[in-house]
Amino acid sequence: MPTPTPLRLLRGETRPSRLPQGEPRPRPLALRPPRWLTRGARAIWRDLAPRLAELGVLTEVDEAVLAGFCSAYDEAVRLERDIAEHGISVETQSGYRAQRPEVAARRAAWERVRAFGAELGIGAASRTRVRATPREEESDPLSEVIAATQGRRQRRSGRG
């Protein structure tokens, strides 16, 4: 899976040939969670969204993906607690042991967490595969900071 461009820049990758051309650059996301999320999912959002925004990988077009991640994560954790309390199996009317439905629901919830997380990288990995014509060249504060930092490093080491 491709690494999101902001994460590549944070790692110091600056070779233009290795960075995607024409990648969309949506605006940053407002950090307030949607009201429809459960209390637990909103807590996950409030913890995760600022970190992703700080990395520059969270934008307005990622809101549904982040909400899906938070909702699935909250559901998975609630199911983990339920299974820990009640066990993974139940005795049927005929006396056999059967897996509780919550076990399959937990597996599905964790799969959704994995899928949504992959979309976010837990970043914007899917955007690295999209090619778009930029609306207009906007300044990218993250790129400017990284370029300035690398320029200082090169001057100190005598290479620049």
N, C-alpha and C positions, 0 to 999 in steps of 0.2 A: 504494500500500500504506500502511495507517495507521501512524503513528509510535507506538511504545510509550509508554505514559503516563509511565514513569520518565524517559525521554529528553525528553519534553515538559516535565516539571517541571524537569529540569536546565537546559533552555534558557530557563526563566523563564516558561513558559505557566502562568498561574494562573486564567484565566477558567473558572469551573465549566461554563459552557455549551459550552466547547470540549473538555472532558475527558469521557471515557466514564463513564457511571454504571453501577454494579453490576459493574464489571470484577473478576474473581477476583483475589485476592492470596495466592497460595501462599507457603509458607515458603521462605526462601533455601535454595539447594542446598549440600550438603556438597561441598567442593572436591576431594575425592579422585576420580581417574578410575576407571572400572570396570576390573577386572582383565583382562577379555577384550580390551581395546583393544591394538593392537600397540604396540611401544615408541615408534615415531614418533607415533602418534595420542595416546598418553599425554603425550608432550612438548608437543604442541599444546594439549591439554587444560590442562596445568599452566601454560602461558603465557596462554591465553585466559580460562579460568574465573575467575581472580581479577579480571581487568579487567571482565568482564561482571557479576560479583557486586558490584564497587565501584559500578558504574552502577545497580545495583538491578534489573537486567533478567533475572537468572538465578535460577531457582527450582527446587524439587524436581521439578516437572512438566516441566522442560526437559531433564532428564538424557539421555533418549533422543535428543532433537534435537541436543544438543551432542555426544553420543557419535557420532551419525551424521555430523555436520559434521567432527569430528576424524578419523574413520575415512576419510571420502571425501577429505578434504584430504591425508591421508597417502598414500592410494592415488594420487591425482592427481600428487603430487610424485614418488613412486616411478616412475610411468609417464613423467613428464616426463624424468627422469634416464635411463630405459631408452631412450626415443626419441632423446634427445640423443646417447647412446652408439651406438645401432644404426641410427638413421635412421628415416624414416617409411615406407619401402617396402622390399620384398624381391623378389628375382627368383624367379618361379615355375618349376616343372619345364619348362614349355613356353617359357621364355625371356622372358615378359612381366614387367613391373614391376607389383606389386600393393601396396596399402596393407597395412602390418602390422596385425594385430588390436589391438595395443596403442594404435594411434591412436584407434580407436573407443572402446576402454575408457577412454582418457584423457578424451575428450570427455564420456562418460557420467559419469565421476568428477567433472569440473569442474561438470557440470550438477547433480549431487547436492550439491556444495559450495554452489552458488548457491541451490538450493532450501532446504537446511538453514539457510544463512545468513539467508535472507529470513524464515524462521520465528523466528529469534532477533533480527532487526532490525539486523545480526547482533545481534538483540534479540527481544523478545517481541511482535512485531507482530501475531501471530495472536490474542493475548489481547485486543487492543483491539477485535476484532470480536465477542468473546464477551460475552454479558450474563448475569450470575448474581446471585443474591441473596446478599449478604455474610452469612457465618455470624454475625458480630458485628463491630461496629466495633472494629478494632484500631488502635493508634497506628502511624503510618507514620513511622519516623525520618527518612527522606529528605524527606518533605513538611514535617516539623517544622523541619528544618535550613533548607530552602529558604525557608519562610515567615519564619523568624527573620532570615535574611539579607536578605530583601526588606524586612522591617520596618525593619531598621537603615538600609538604603539610603534608604528613604523619609523616615525621620526626619532623616538627614543632608542630604537635598536640600530639606527644609522642606515636603514634601508630606504628612507624616503626623503 
